[in-house]
Amino acid sequence: MIWNRFSSDFPQLHRLQGLFFTLAAFLLAALSSPCAAQTQPAAAEQPTSFIYCYQGRVDDPAIIVVDKSLQRAMVFKYLGDMALQWEFPCGTGEKEGDKAQSGDQKTPEGVYFITHRYEDRKVTVFGDRALHLDYPNAIDCVDGRQGDGIYLHGTNRDLRPRSSNGCITLDNRDLARLSQMIRDQSTPVLVLDRFQLPKPADLERACQFLQRLRFSNFALEQESASHALAVKQGGCPVFDGVQDLPNRLTALDGKGHAGGVVQKVTGAALWGAGDQWIVLANLEIAGRDGKTLPVSRRLYFQGHALDSLSLVRSQWVLEDPASVKLLASWLPPSGAKTASNEPVRATVEAKAKPVRAAERPRPTPAKVEKPAKAEKEIKALLNAWLGAWEGKKLKRYMSYYAADFYSDGMNKVEWRNKKAYLNKVYKVLRVSAKDVKINVNGSTAKVKFVQYYQSDWHKDVGVKTMTLVQRKGDWRIKSEQWRAITPARRSQQRR
């Protein structure tokens, strides 16, 4: 285990780090195997600066930087100046370059956040813990980058440089220490091919950009940008209106208030590397009842120059499920009020929809027969879903989920990443459903059954409740919840 601590000012860090990195690069070259040495590029690429700026109150001043060329994971902390606190050896993908597609054995480069943690002392492939990174992020998706299941994870073997399929690997003891310095959905993890500290002029421009930034016109100027919701602790509650909450929060832009709800910016941070730029705004949102909630907002920008960035995504980050429920109760649902704020074009299109034609396929006489037909279709879906899960056919398994699926704090992409991880962990899966009860109500259905689950080292029994929706004639899973009914060795995380 290697670590260094510097309590120095910013200029001195340049000199110390330059000396250390030169020595580290020499040692890595000497210790690498002949095969690994052959993969080194003939001419090194230009290093990338990580740009940052902090203004106001920022709760998490830590930044994790992974330098792929040096096979090092570094912990920086901003305390007026940026200081290097810790440094650990790590391993990245066997192949060099930025990740572009699934299975290319490359580690992605960009700015990422930890979404979920998995701890298991029996797992040998990933050491005793794994921290999931949100690759592909919004900018990766714009660039068409594919693949998933990228983790910071440990290893029970000797740590070797460039030895993973794309993940970032650390010694178990080092990862245990590093994980304590990372806050989920808060601490940025910058992964770069070659890292260098920024020039003072670049930092000054970044702070000028952040100071000029206004949150008032994003929804109007960037209509193509998507809005999403994330929760730091625990699963997000599933009830009508939560999926639309990001759009309702965005309605506060430009006014700072809506329906008695007041929004105030208390601090902001900017991180940039290459063409990826993320702004974090710390907000306080006060409701009509006088209570105040801390809320963070992440804005994903893309571009190589600060004066020509385009907004790709806006993401609202809340502390826990209770905060989600409280905030949803403060803001009005997306009904008449939201429609009045939409552009005229959208309003006209909504009025022009053929309402009667849409109702025609659902005549009243068919009401008696439809539940029986729907139940048969849902049972067929359930059997196919169980078969895909048991067979670890991830693509087919995920095809049974709705695009707006949300459960246990995860959307469809995050749910897929979790299942991809577990498929690698377990060699054998056995899943069955008994006492299935189906309740159909129009285009929605509730499904409840006793689920029996067994893998090569873990088993449990619990009650699973699913909400299904009918989309274009097909039933899809919109949410699912699991509750243990046996006390022995139960683990909701494995569901």
Backbone torsions as a table, in degrees:
resi	resn	phi	psi	omega
1	MET	NA	126.6	-179.3
2	ILE	-119.0	131.1	173.5
3	TRP	-152.1	151.8	179.4
4	ASN	-134.2	147.7	177.9
5	ARG	-129.1	127.1	178.0
6	PHE	-119.1	127.0	171.7
7	SER	-112.5	70.1	-172.6
8	SER	-124.4	166.8	174.2
9	ASP	-80.3	171.8	-171.4
10	PHE	-63.2	-46.8	179.9
11	PRO	-60.5	-39.4	-179.0
12	GLN	-65.9	-31.3	179.2
13	LEU	-61.7	-36.1	176.6
14	HIS	-56.8	-48.4	-175.6
15	ARG	-68.9	-45.2	-178.7
16	LEU	-65.5	-44.2	-177.7
17	GLN	-67.5	-38.6	179.0
18	GLY	-60.6	-42.4	178.5
19	LEU	-65.8	-44.5	-178.4
20	PHE	-65.4	-43.9	-178.3
21	PHE	-65.5	-35.6	178.0
22	THR	-63.1	-45.8	177.7
23	LEU	-63.9	-42.4	-179.1
24	ALA	-63.3	-42.0	179.5
25	ALA	-62.0	-39.8	179.0
26	PHE	-64.3	-45.2	-179.4
27	LEU	-64.3	-41.2	179.5
28	LEU	-61.8	-41.2	-179.6
29	ALA	-64.5	-36.9	-178.4
30	ALA	-72.7	-34.9	-175.1
31	LEU	-87.6	-16.6	-177.0
32	SER	-67.1	150.1	177.5
33	SER	-73.5	161.0	177.7
34	PRO	-56.0	-38.1	-179.9
35	CYS	-65.3	-42.2	179.8
36	ALA	-66.6	-36.5	-179.2
37	ALA	-65.0	-31.3	-179.0
38	GLN	-68.4	-19.9	-178.6
39	THR	-85.8	-5.9	-179.1
40	GLN	-70.1	142.6	-179.0
41	PRO	-72.2	152.4	178.9
42	ALA	-67.4	-39.0	178.8
43	ALA	-129.6	125.2	-176.3
44	ALA	-69.5	145.1	177.6
45	GLU	-73.8	162.7	178.3
46	GLN	-65.7	136.4	178.5
47	PRO	-67.0	154.1	179.7
48	THR	-107.8	131.6	176.0
49	SER	-83.3	140.9	169.8
50	PHE	-99.4	123.1	-175.7
51	ILE	-97.6	144.4	-179.3
52	TYR	-151.4	159.6	171.6
53	CYS	-161.0	140.3	178.5
54	TYR	-125.8	135.1	177.7
55	GLN	-138.7	139.6	179.9
56	GLY	71.8	-150.1	-176.8
57	ARG	-93.5	120.1	177.6
58	VAL	-124.4	121.5	-172.0
59	ASP	-73.1	-29.7	-174.5
60	ASP	-122.2	99.5	-177.4
61	PRO	-88.4	6.9	-176.2
62	ALA	-87.0	148.1	173.9
63	ILE	-135.7	132.0	174.5
64	ILE	-100.0	125.5	178.8
65	VAL	-119.2	124.9	176.4
66	VAL	-107.9	118.3	177.2
67	ASP	-99.8	109.1	-176.0
68	LYS	-69.2	-32.8	-178.5
69	SER	-68.5	-32.6	179.4
70	LEU	-97.9	-8.2	-177.2
71	GLN	54.3	54.5	-178.9
72	ARG	-134.8	141.0	171.5
73	ALA	-112.0	123.0	-174.5
74	MET	-117.1	145.4	177.2
75	VAL	-112.7	115.3	175.2
76	PHE	-105.8	152.4	175.8
77	LYS	-137.2	132.8	-179.7
78	TYR	-93.4	113.0	177.1
79	LEU	-129.8	60.7	-172.4
80	GLY	90.0	-47.0	169.3
81	ASP	-124.0	160.2	178.4
82	MET	-84.9	126.5	-178.1
83	ALA	-126.3	139.7	175.8
84	LEU	-81.1	120.4	-176.3
85	GLN	-98.9	-45.6	-176.6
86	TRP	-142.3	158.7	175.5
87	GLU	-147.9	134.8	-177.0
88	PHE	-130.4	144.5	169.8
89	PRO	-70.6	147.9	179.2
90	CYS	-147.4	170.5	174.1
91	GLY	-124.4	142.4	177.9
92	THR	-122.1	-165.3	-174.7
93	GLY	-60.7	149.4	179.9
94	GLU	-61.0	-35.0	-178.3
95	LYS	-96.7	145.1	179.1
96	GLU	-83.0	163.1	177.7
97	GLY	101.0	173.2	-178.2
98	ASP	-83.3	140.8	-179.1
99	LYS	-63.8	137.2	-179.7
100	ALA	-127.8	-28.1	-177.2
101	GLN	-151.2	164.3	-178.7
102	SER	-65.0	136.0	175.5
103	GLY	82.0	8.3	-178.3
104	ASP	-84.6	0.4	176.4
105	GLN	59.5	30.3	177.6
106	LYS	-112.9	148.2	177.0
107	THR	-91.5	128.1	-178.0
108	PRO	-66.3	153.0	179.7
109	GLU	-118.1	131.7	-179.0
110	GLY	158.1	-162.3	-179.4
111	VAL	-110.4	121.1	-173.4
112	TYR	-131.6	168.0	178.1
113	PHE	-133.4	151.8	176.2
114	ILE	-79.0	130.3	-179.7
115	THR	-105.4	-37.3	-177.6
116	HIS	-146.7	156.6	177.6
117	ARG	-123.3	144.4	176.3
118	TYR	-130.7	128.2	178.8
119	GLU	-124.8	129.1	-177.0
120	ASP	-162.2	111.3	-177.1
121	ARG	-73.5	-10.5	-179.7
122	LYS	-91.8	-11.5	-178.5
123	VAL	-83.2	123.6	-177.4
124	THR	-96.3	-31.9	-176.4
125	VAL	-65.8	-37.6	-177.3
126	PHE	-108.5	22.3	-177.3
127	GLY	66.0	-145.4	-177.8
128	ASP	-102.5	3.2	176.8
129	ARG	-163.2	158.6	178.3
130	ALA	-146.0	133.8	179.0
131	LEU	-113.0	119.4	-173.6
132	HIS	-83.5	128.9	175.6
133	LEU	-93.0	148.8	-174.9
134	ASP	-84.9	42.0	171.0
135	TYR	-83.1	136.4	-2.6
136	PRO	-79.8	134.3	176.2
137	ASN	-82.4	-174.4	-173.7
138	ALA	-59.7	-37.6	-177.8
139	ILE	-74.5	-38.0	175.4
140	ASP	-58.8	-39.6	179.8
141	CYS	-65.1	-39.2	177.1
142	VAL	-62.0	-38.6	-179.4
143	ASP	-78.7	-3.1	179.0
144	GLY	77.5	19.4	179.5
145	ARG	-75.6	140.3	-174.5
146	GLN	-121.2	174.2	-177.4
147	GLY	101.6	168.0	178.7
148	ASP	-164.9	-168.4	178.2
149	GLY	67.4	41.9	177.7
150	ILE	-98.5	126.9	-174.5
151	TYR	-131.5	154.5	156.0
152	LEU	-89.3	112.6	-176.9
153	HIS	-139.0	162.6	-178.7
154	GLY	-87.5	-175.0	177.1
155	THR	-151.7	142.6	175.9
156	ASN	-95.2	3.9	176.9
157	ARG	-106.4	176.4	175.2
158	ASP	-65.4	132.9	-179.3
159	LEU	-70.1	127.1	178.3
160	ARG	-122.7	140.0	177.6
161	PRO	-66.9	146.8	176.7
162	ARG	48.1	59.1	-174.6
163	SER	-127.3	4.9	-175.6
164	SER	-104.3	175.1	175.4
165	ASN	-88.6	7.5	-179.8
166	GLY	140.3	-16.5	178.1
167	CYS	-76.2	171.9	174.8
168	ILE	-107.4	117.3	-172.2
169	THR	-108.4	135.9	175.7
170	LEU	-130.7	160.0	170.6
171	ASP	-59.3	144.4	-176.5
172	ASN	-54.1	-42.6	-178.2
173	ARG	-68.3	-38.3	178.5
174	ASP	-67.4	-40.8	-179.9
175	LEU	-67.3	-35.8	177.4
176	ALA	-60.0	-39.6	178.4
177	ARG	-72.7	-44.1	-178.2
178	LEU	-64.1	-38.9	-176.6
179	SER	-62.6	-26.3	178.1
180	GLN	-70.9	-18.7	-178.1
181	MET	-95.0	-2.7	-176.8
182	ILE	-108.6	129.1	174.0
183	ARG	-101.9	128.7	-179.0
184	ASP	-59.4	138.1	177.6
185	GLN	60.1	19.9	-176.3
186	SER	-136.2	-51.1	-177.0
187	THR	-80.3	121.4	179.0
188	PRO	-74.6	140.9	174.8
189	VAL	-114.8	109.0	-179.7
190	LEU	-96.4	120.4	179.2
191	VAL	-110.1	119.0	-175.8
192	LEU	-129.2	152.4	175.8
193	ASP	-69.4	-52.5	174.5
194	ARG	-135.9	131.5	-171.6
195	PHE	-108.5	142.1	169.7
196	GLN	-144.3	153.4	178.0
197	LEU	-70.8	149.9	-176.6
198	PRO	-77.3	159.2	174.2
199	LYS	-79.6	149.4	178.9
200	PRO	-55.4	-34.7	179.9
201	ALA	-66.1	-35.6	177.8
202	ASP	-67.4	-38.8	177.5
203	LEU	-65.3	-38.5	179.6
204	GLU	-64.5	-42.3	178.3
205	ARG	-64.9	-37.9	179.0
206	ALA	-63.8	-42.1	179.8
207	CYS	-69.1	-33.7	175.9
208	GLN	-65.8	-40.7	177.3
209	PHE	-61.8	-46.1	-178.0
210	LEU	-65.6	-35.7	-179.3
211	GLN	-70.0	-34.3	-179.2
212	ARG	-80.8	-16.7	-172.7
213	LEU	-64.4	134.9	175.8
214	ARG	-125.9	142.4	-177.8
215	PHE	-92.5	13.9	-167.8
216	SER	-81.2	-32.5	-169.4
217	ASN	-118.1	14.3	-177.2
218	PHE	-60.8	-45.4	-177.0
219	ALA	-64.2	-33.0	-178.4
220	LEU	-81.4	-41.5	-175.2
221	GLU	-80.5	-26.4	-175.7
222	GLN	-124.1	68.6	-177.1
223	GLU	-64.8	-24.1	-177.8
224	SER	-80.7	-13.9	-179.4
225	ALA	-69.3	139.6	-179.9
226	SER	-91.8	159.8	179.1
227	HIS	-123.9	134.7	-174.6
228	ALA	-136.5	170.3	-177.9
229	LEU	-129.3	138.2	175.9
230	ALA	-135.3	151.8	-179.2
231	VAL	-125.9	131.6	-176.4
232	LYS	-72.6	-44.1	-172.4
233	GLN	-124.0	125.2	175.0
234	GLY	77.6	175.8	-178.9
235	GLY	-82.7	151.6	178.0
236	CYS	-78.8	132.6	178.9
237	PRO	-63.0	141.4	-178.6
238	VAL	-103.3	107.9	173.0
239	PHE	-155.9	162.2	-175.4
240	ASP	-57.4	132.3	175.8
241	GLY	106.2	-22.2	-178.8
242	VAL	-66.1	-41.0	-178.8
243	GLN	-62.1	-27.8	-178.9
244	ASP	-91.0	-2.6	-175.7
245	LEU	-60.4	-41.1	177.8
246	PRO	-57.0	-38.8	178.9
247	ASN	-67.4	-35.2	178.4
248	ARG	-69.9	-36.5	176.2
249	LEU	-65.8	-37.8	179.7
250	THR	-64.3	-25.6	178.4
251	ALA	-63.8	-16.9	177.1
252	LEU	-73.7	-18.0	-178.4
253	ASP	-56.1	136.8	175.1
254	GLY	85.6	-23.8	-178.9
255	LYS	-112.3	-33.4	-177.5
256	GLY	77.9	-3.1	179.4
257	HIS	-157.1	156.5	176.7
258	ALA	-163.3	122.6	177.4
259	GLY	58.4	36.1	-179.7
260	GLY	87.5	-5.0	177.3
261	VAL	-93.1	127.2	-174.2
262	VAL	-115.4	134.5	179.7
263	GLN	-113.8	135.4	178.6
264	LYS	-136.5	132.4	177.8
265	VAL	-85.6	125.2	-179.6
266	THR	-105.7	-17.1	179.7
267	GLY	-175.5	163.8	-178.4
268	ALA	-152.2	153.4	176.9
269	ALA	-138.3	150.0	178.1
270	LEU	-128.6	131.6	173.9
271	TRP	-129.4	136.4	179.9
272	GLY	-142.8	144.6	175.9
273	ALA	-154.2	121.7	-177.4
274	GLY	64.4	-123.0	179.2
275	ASP	-104.5	11.5	178.8
276	GLN	-104.3	127.4	-179.5
277	TRP	-134.4	131.9	179.7
278	ILE	-129.0	129.2	174.7
279	VAL	-107.5	129.3	175.0
280	LEU	-110.8	123.9	176.5
281	ALA	-111.3	124.7	173.5
282	ASN	-89.2	124.0	-174.5
283	LEU	-120.9	155.7	166.7
284	GLU	-119.9	123.2	179.4
285	ILE	-113.9	120.9	-178.5
286	ALA	-103.5	132.4	-180.0
287	GLY	-93.5	177.9	-178.8
288	ARG	-67.4	-21.2	-178.5
289	ASP	-87.9	4.9	178.4
290	GLY	89.3	-8.9	178.5
291	LYS	-77.0	153.4	-179.5
292	THR	-125.2	136.9	179.0
293	LEU	-117.6	135.1	170.4
294	PRO	-80.0	128.0	-179.1
295	VAL	-134.4	139.6	174.9
296	SER	-110.0	149.4	176.1
297	ARG	-129.8	126.1	177.5
298	ARG	-104.8	131.6	177.2
299	LEU	-116.3	121.9	-179.6
300	TYR	-96.9	118.7	176.9
301	PHE	-114.1	153.8	176.4
302	GLN	-130.1	139.3	178.6
303	GLY	151.9	159.0	-178.4
304	HIS	-94.8	-11.3	179.5
305	ALA	-130.0	140.1	-176.0
306	LEU	-64.7	-23.0	-178.6
307	ASP	-88.4	3.3	-179.6
308	SER	-141.3	42.4	179.8
309	LEU	-86.3	150.0	175.2
310	SER	-119.6	136.5	-179.8
311	LEU	-76.5	128.6	-178.6
312	VAL	-104.4	-41.6	-176.1
313	ARG	-153.8	148.8	173.4
314	SER	-120.2	129.2	-177.2
315	GLN	-129.9	127.4	178.3
316	TRP	-96.8	130.4	-176.4
317	VAL	-118.6	119.9	179.8
318	LEU	-112.0	161.4	-172.4
319	GLU	-71.7	-46.6	-172.1
320	ASP	-157.3	172.1	-179.6
321	PRO	-59.1	-34.7	179.8
322	ALA	-62.6	-37.6	177.5
323	SER	-65.6	-37.2	178.8
324	VAL	-62.7	-47.0	-178.8
325	LYS	-63.2	-42.3	-178.6
326	LEU	-65.7	-44.2	-179.5
327	LEU	-65.5	-38.2	178.2
328	ALA	-64.3	-31.7	178.7
329	SER	-73.7	-25.9	179.2
330	TRP	-74.8	-39.4	-173.1
331	LEU	-94.2	137.5	-179.0
332	PRO	-68.1	149.4	178.4
333	PRO	-65.9	164.5	-177.7
334	SER	-79.4	75.4	177.9
335	GLY	-113.2	-124.3	-176.8
336	ALA	-63.7	-35.7	-176.6
337	LYS	-65.6	-43.8	179.1
338	THR	-64.3	-40.2	-178.5
339	ALA	-63.0	-34.8	-178.6
340	SER	-69.3	-21.3	179.8
341	ASN	-92.1	-6.0	-178.5
342	GLU	-77.1	156.8	175.4
343	PRO	-58.8	155.2	-178.0
344	VAL	-59.1	-35.2	-178.6
345	ARG	-58.6	-45.6	-179.0
346	ALA	-67.5	-35.8	179.8
347	THR	-65.0	-43.0	-179.8
348	VAL	-65.0	-41.1	179.8
349	GLU	-63.5	-38.6	180.0
350	ALA	-64.2	-40.5	-179.8
351	LYS	-69.4	-25.7	-176.1
352	ALA	-84.6	-1.8	-178.1
353	LYS	-65.5	137.0	179.6
354	PRO	-76.5	82.2	-175.1
355	VAL	-60.4	-45.3	-177.4
356	ARG	-64.9	-39.0	179.8
357	ALA	-64.0	-36.6	179.9
358	ALA	-68.4	-29.9	-178.6
359	GLU	-81.3	-18.2	-173.4
360	ARG	-60.2	-39.0	-179.8
361	PRO	-69.0	-5.1	-177.5
362	ARG	-121.3	61.8	-178.6
363	PRO	-69.8	155.7	-178.0
364	THR	-60.9	-40.5	-178.3
365	PRO	-59.3	-25.0	-176.8
366	ALA	-81.4	-2.4	-175.1
367	LYS	-61.2	-38.5	-175.6
368	VAL	-69.1	-39.2	-175.1
369	GLU	-84.1	-26.2	-171.9
370	LYS	-62.1	-43.6	179.7
371	PRO	-55.9	-41.4	-179.8
372	ALA	-63.2	-43.2	178.4
373	LYS	-66.2	-41.9	-179.6
374	ALA	-63.9	-41.4	179.8
375	GLU	-61.3	-39.8	178.5
376	LYS	-63.9	-42.0	179.1
377	GLU	-66.2	-39.1	-178.9
378	ILE	-68.7	-38.5	176.6
379	LYS	-62.9	-39.7	177.6
380	ALA	-64.0	-41.5	177.8
381	LEU	-63.2	-43.6	-178.6
382	LEU	-60.5	-43.1	178.8
383	ASN	-64.6	-42.7	179.1
384	ALA	-65.7	-39.2	178.9
385	TRP	-62.9	-44.2	178.1
386	LEU	-63.8	-40.5	179.4
387	GLY	-64.3	-41.2	178.7
388	ALA	-67.2	-37.3	179.0
389	TRP	-64.9	-49.5	179.4
390	GLU	-60.8	-41.7	-178.1
391	GLY	-81.0	0.5	-178.9
392	LYS	54.4	38.6	175.1
393	LYS	-90.4	84.0	-167.6
394	LEU	-62.8	-42.8	-178.4
395	LYS	-62.9	-45.7	179.1
396	ARG	-67.7	-39.7	178.4
397	TYR	-58.3	-45.7	-177.3
398	MET	-73.9	-17.8	179.6
399	SER	-67.6	-16.0	179.9
400	TYR	-88.0	2.2	-179.2
401	TYR	-104.4	143.5	178.4
402	ALA	-71.4	155.7	-179.5
403	ALA	-62.0	-32.2	-179.5
404	ASP	-98.1	25.7	176.8
405	PHE	-57.4	138.7	177.3
406	TYR	-152.2	124.8	-178.4
407	SER	-160.5	141.5	176.0
408	ASP	54.8	36.4	178.1
409	GLY	77.5	11.1	-176.9
410	MET	-125.1	139.6	170.9
411	ASN	-86.1	-171.5	-174.1
412	LYS	-64.5	-41.4	-179.6
413	VAL	-64.6	-44.8	-179.3
414	GLU	-67.0	-36.5	176.4
415	TRP	-62.7	-42.3	178.2
416	ARG	-62.1	-42.2	179.8
417	ASN	-61.9	-40.4	178.2
418	LYS	-62.3	-45.9	-178.7
419	LYS	-66.8	-35.3	177.5
420	ALA	-62.7	-40.6	177.5
421	TYR	-62.9	-48.3	-177.4
422	LEU	-66.7	-31.8	177.1
423	ASN	-63.7	-31.2	177.3
424	LYS	-76.0	-31.8	-176.9
425	VAL	-73.2	-46.4	-174.3
426	TYR	-93.7	137.8	176.3
427	LYS	-87.3	-35.4	-175.7
428	VAL	-130.7	136.0	176.5
429	LEU	-128.8	139.5	173.4
430	ARG	-134.1	120.3	-178.0
431	VAL	-134.7	135.0	176.7
432	SER	-143.6	158.5	-179.7
433	ALA	-125.1	133.8	177.8
434	LYS	-131.6	159.9	-180.0
435	ASP	55.2	50.8	-177.4
436	VAL	-75.1	129.4	176.9
437	LYS	-123.2	129.3	-176.2
438	ILE	-123.9	129.1	178.1
439	ASN	-124.9	109.5	-176.3
440	VAL	-98.9	133.8	176.6
441	ASN	-135.7	88.5	-178.4
442	GLY	68.0	-120.6	-177.5
443	SER	-96.3	12.8	175.0
444	THR	-126.2	159.0	-179.8
445	ALA	-152.2	146.9	173.4
446	LYS	-109.0	128.8	180.0
447	VAL	-122.1	129.7	-178.2
448	LYS	-134.1	133.2	-179.5
449	PHE	-156.7	164.5	174.1
450	VAL	-89.8	123.3	-176.2
451	GLN	-104.6	125.9	175.9
452	TYR	-105.2	121.6	-173.3
453	TYR	-126.2	135.2	177.4
454	GLN	-149.7	132.2	173.3
455	SER	-118.9	-170.3	-177.4
456	ASP	-66.8	-15.4	176.4
457	TRP	-143.9	4.4	-176.7
458	HIS	-138.8	140.1	174.9
459	LYS	-148.1	151.8	176.8
460	ASP	-161.1	170.6	176.9
461	VAL	-133.0	134.9	-179.5
462	GLY	-157.1	171.3	177.7
463	VAL	-98.2	124.9	177.4
464	LYS	-109.2	133.9	177.3
465	THR	-120.9	126.1	-178.2
466	MET	-118.2	145.8	167.6
467	THR	-109.6	123.9	180.0
468	LEU	-113.1	149.3	176.0
469	VAL	-128.7	149.8	178.0
470	GLN	-99.0	120.4	-178.9
471	ARG	-125.6	118.7	178.6
472	LYS	54.2	39.2	176.2
473	GLY	86.8	-6.5	-178.9
474	ASP	-114.5	144.3	176.7
475	TRP	-86.8	137.3	-180.0
476	ARG	-136.1	150.8	-179.2
477	ILE	-81.9	120.0	179.6
478	LYS	-95.1	-30.8	176.4
479	SER	-159.0	157.3	175.0
480	GLU	-149.6	144.7	178.4
481	GLN	-134.0	146.1	-177.4
482	TRP	-127.5	137.4	179.3
483	ARG	-133.3	125.7	-177.6
484	ALA	-68.6	142.9	174.1
485	ILE	-122.6	4.5	172.4
486	THR	-123.6	132.6	-176.0
487	PRO	-73.8	-23.8	-171.9
488	ALA	-78.3	126.0	170.5
489	ARG	51.3	40.2	179.9
490	ARG	-88.0	147.0	-178.3
491	SER	-151.5	104.6	-178.1
492	GLN	-66.0	-25.8	-179.2
493	GLN	-61.0	-28.2	-176.1
494	ARG	-79.2	-5.3	-178.8
495	ARG	-84.7	NA	NA
